[in-house]
């Protein structure tokens, strides 16, 4: 009797294990976030409160920028229309709470990928859409041309709740310079205070400095110093715990970068369907079944390229043509001397 | 029995509802945090904070713990609240009395001040004082010295620092003066009750508070010197003052806007309190030969205070809570340092927000208890 019972228990355990496996793999296909997004009909995307080139709204409320384009790409892939995005402007302080609490589904807000953020607070970084580094801006009239000319007592304006605050401390400590940190909650106030002369220098990511410089009363009076004091890989973030959604966002970004690598643009995407190169054919949905793994149709990547464009188009439209950073620097493809390198879509 | 049941049931239902609601939220938060791999705990408080703060009353830099950062923020909040409350009270009392002045100009000016400042949102006023003042203030190199030693610049107010020798003797002399004054006051009261004779306590007090510390300088070996701020060049067009004490413009702007705003409400409390004392009281007091000063001090104010204190307590609480708007202009208060930077660096949203809420609650309740104690002290003593 006892023996039977033991066998019965192990049988039940085996069935239970099998059952969990099957339900799990089915659940994986049906991403909760994906399902909710399709039901709502729009992608909920967290962006900055206005950073030209990355995420900035015009007078009519239309958002543009390379960060915005990531969300648009996801909307094109998932919903078929790049305009079906609801943007939520967030301060640096609010951004992670908004994501973990489920108010937004993608955080695409010039956010630096760090170990503690990735590991600690329930977030997953899916990639890098801009390689940046922290720098300093000063007034030209100050005669400072390098950070080596900084002296004890310098005051530095910045934002709270960013890696900037930590890097700044590391930098000044390593140089043995005493400094006065003046940290504001919103970028607009940082710029206003620096512009008024409250601080000797303004420090944040170099792309941010270049973008904010265009907002100054007289941009020509300010220069960004050549030194870069940190690595700031900026990229989109999703909530931890939805692997399929994570993959969709990651590969939407990767598609844009890989499309540039193969020369597929929004203009020629349809013609590329007849290309001889199988890698190109896969990217425009003419070969393979890449979308099926996410529970999407096969044209998801084609829609991204047609509606949003490849990474190069997005960069040119938002950052180069607006005069923020005409030179792509490290944000060039690996084939052209940059460090943009994504895994192959196959 | 029936009667009792009727009493208890609604209470029970309320308690049950509260417990259920709280329970639901706690459970929900727990499940969600577990799903997203977020740990709950206060262990982070002892970790190294690794960020610096602009202005701190205690020694602090990034190598200290998050708990130390919390203390820095808390002390900065208390500092701005205490200064704000003192200035708002003084200004409020003056304006409140001015509103009752028979002088048309003073009266109307006070009324204009009250209506103007209490009807503009506080955040707007803070921005105004900060950014307007910032633009108006001179750069350090252009600043004119006030009295030769104060420098008000865009980077802050620089004042001379006191450098004491034998400070403890000076401190004891002040304590001795205060004790002497208390003793003399008690004695004067007794003399007046027994013999009806008045001793000029006020003049004696003033004399004591000056003479004793002065003696400590002459024979106690106390020395005081000043360290006057000196201009220092950082770069071609960038200067600061070195030496002395510097008050950041953020603190000045915040204190100014909080006190100007709250003073309007306190002024109205004061006016209501004084007007609430019957006219007959003043006339009766005058008819027994009290001087106008005595009428105000002995008859009107003791009765008016009873009306003034409770609503003024509210204003003190408001000022303390409003100080959290500091985050907008980079004054490192509790919200900016702890619920801002520390929250961002650790991601411990629930823990940090709950600590911050609890801290404000404690601050508010402390002020309430203090003011209630004072209110009880001045209330009519039924005999």
Interface residues (C-beta under 8 A of the other chain):
Chain A: X92 X93 X96 X97 X100 X101 X102 X116 X117 X120 X121 X122 X138 X139 X141 X142 X143 X144 X149 X150 X151 X153 X154 X155 X157 X160 X161 X162 X165 X166 X168 X169 X173 X179 X180 X181 X182 X183 X184 X185 X186 X189 X192 X193 X196 X197 X198 X200 X239 X240 X241
Chain B: X32 X33 X35 X36 X37 X38 X39 X50 X51 X52 X53 X54 X61 X62 X131 X134 X135 X139 X154 X155 X232 X234 X235 X236 X237 X238 X240 X242 X248 X249 X250 X327 X328 X329 X330 X332 X336 X340 X341 X343 X344 X345 X346 X347 X349
